[in-house]
Amino acid sequence: MSFVPSSLVFRRARSRWGAGSPLMILDEKTRYLQIAFNYDVALVRRVLPTIVHSERILIEAGTPFIKREGSAGIRAIRSLWDGHVVADLKTVDGALGEVQEAHAAGANAATVLGSSPPEALDLFIAHCAALGMNSMIDMLGVKDPLKVLMQLQTPPNVVVLHLGRDEESTRGKMIQYRHVSRVRSKFNVLISAAGGVGLKQARSAIFNGANIVVANLVHPDDPWTGISTETDVAEMAQQFLVTIE
């Protein structure tokens, strides 16, 4: 299946998680909320069934979650959510195997680190396209995202501007929205904003040109910003959708 940068629309197709399951559909004119699960599968089973399905909501199997639960964790999310599922692999090498494993588990999008070798990035993007998945390059720690994109054979579907979890407590550090216009001047890609995103930050992300805002589910005693696991997550998700619309 060919890459369609203008609309990022993929056909319905047979997949390993069920015949005729919907593959990811992302429209550049729509604003999306990506909810990241970073703890264990017990939280997924408690919270995910309460969230009202929406084409504007992406459910993420976060990196800590995948390290803890493995592919079985992605499968658990897929069994409870028939919409968009993002595997936050943060692939660095071995792109073919990691993309294949995420696809087999039910993900229809996955991430690779922008600091990875160009060969890994190209293989990751190409294999995602071949499987009908969205490729997302996470620019965590990358000073010049445009420089990374310029060396690729094909651009990804999504560029993630990411303030890392360990950076959130650094005074004055923020998501680098100055890269949005630079990237869009050369590439027709969606922009995702991740890291320290609450309602206020989500509004700012959309104002600065993001298409996707990523909100982490966080425990009340965690030092990070996001959606508290002790709130009504379903209601908070609706508030986010209204805020970023």
Summary of the structure (lengths in Angstrom):
residues: 245
radius of gyration: 16.4
end to end distance: 30.1
largest distance: 48.9
contacts: 845
relative contact order: 0.15
helix: 36%
strand: 21%
